[in-house]
Amino acid sequence: MTAASSLTAFRTTPAARGLLFASLVDSTGTGMYVAGGVLYFTERVGLTATQVGAGMSVGALVAVLCVVWVGRVADRIGVGRALIALQVWSALAFLCFLLVDGFLAFVLVACLVAVPERGWHPLASTVVSSVVEKERRTDALAVMRMLRNTGFALGGLLAIGTLAVASDRALSAVLVVNALSFGGSAVLLSALGVAGATDGEEAGRERATDASTDKVPWRARLPYVRVAALDAVCCLHMSLLSIGFPLSITLWTDLPSWVVAGTYVVNTIVAVSFQRRVSAALKASVRSATVAMGITLALLAATCVSIAVLPGRPVAWGLVCLALGVLTLTAAELTQAAASWTLLLGLAPKDASAEMYATFELGFSAQLVFGPLLVSLLVERGGNAWFVLACCLLALIPLVAPAVRGAERRRLLGFAPGH
């Protein structure tokens, strides 16, 4: 799939083009926020590493609990209108961070920010399903994902310039620009007709998927839960990038603040450049995906070691350790994403694919909730704690193949209650 051929998927309606441009705009602001937001909370607000992680974990938990409610509201008012409302909500919520002066206020605003962020993705997919022809939907989603990654990289580059100023105003600008990006995205969505996209089919399907997990006996889902749990551990790369690196650089080293944004830019550019190649290398094989999951755990362990040796290092050695850590983390992200989708599709029984998708989503949600808190606690406990985590990750590698084989046996049996 070439970029030129994929872009034709968005030439059908103004609503499709509106979603395309809006995704690029708001992801640019998000990239700037991810690259510099943690610095604002620790240096400007004065929160500890554990407080930052705990607040983000609470926000993620609230968002996970509210995602079905967001889908129900979208069905009533129209998915397009709900999408615009979420962008306005995000803009106002990020501005509220400027008013935070303590931990409790931070937790409250973190919840306000997390809910629309979690609700955006299923609703955006719904709009694509509504305004793009069925045969072009996969291409359209791929283009939107590519443009969002491009926006993340642009936002990271902007954050480098902003953080180089190293002032309180520069840190505040990270939040203001992000809020403006969501406001601009809402304007584009409205002006280009996305508000007219009212089909609630996808949101309804998401609720049905969530609800359908109760129809499957727990014992029948257990083999797949094991694989989903291992994938959740592999998803730890998200918290390491957004919280682990920023906090360890800020608290443990004398590196300039803009280096935090630099790690995010390098990660995004490398991920965009190599994701398709890594995915193609697996050739949709469950066996190769199993190997890739083990490799992911090993790469994450190597990343933890690179973080563990950061304290007390000279600037030059700190940069070397950081560069190695970012590269191993990005490699882990690439292998995890490719292995995750391959296992998800390759292990799902035809008679219960919805249950499998919902079960796998539980692992991802668990990382969103527990990952930030775990990473922040490790940062506050110093380098030795990261060596312990590295050992734990390596100890999980022998469990990957048996878990996948168990899920494959369950796939052959199906999810029928009688099995």
Secondary structure as UniProt FT lines:
FT   HELIX           3..7
FT   HELIX           8..10
FT   HELIX           14..39
FT   HELIX           40..44
FT   HELIX           49..77
FT   HELIX           79..96
FT   HELIX           97..99
FT   HELIX           103..131
FT   HELIX           134..136
FT   HELIX           137..164
FT   HELIX           168..191
FT   TURN            192..193
FT   HELIX           194..196
FT   HELIX           201..212
FT   HELIX           213..215
FT   HELIX           218..234
FT   TURN            235..236
FT   HELIX           237..239
FT   HELIX           240..244
FT   HELIX           245..252
FT   HELIX           258..282
FT   TURN            283..284
FT   HELIX           286..308
FT   TURN            311..312
FT   HELIX           315..347
FT   HELIX           350..352
FT   HELIX           353..380
FT   HELIX           383..413
FT   TURN            417..418
//
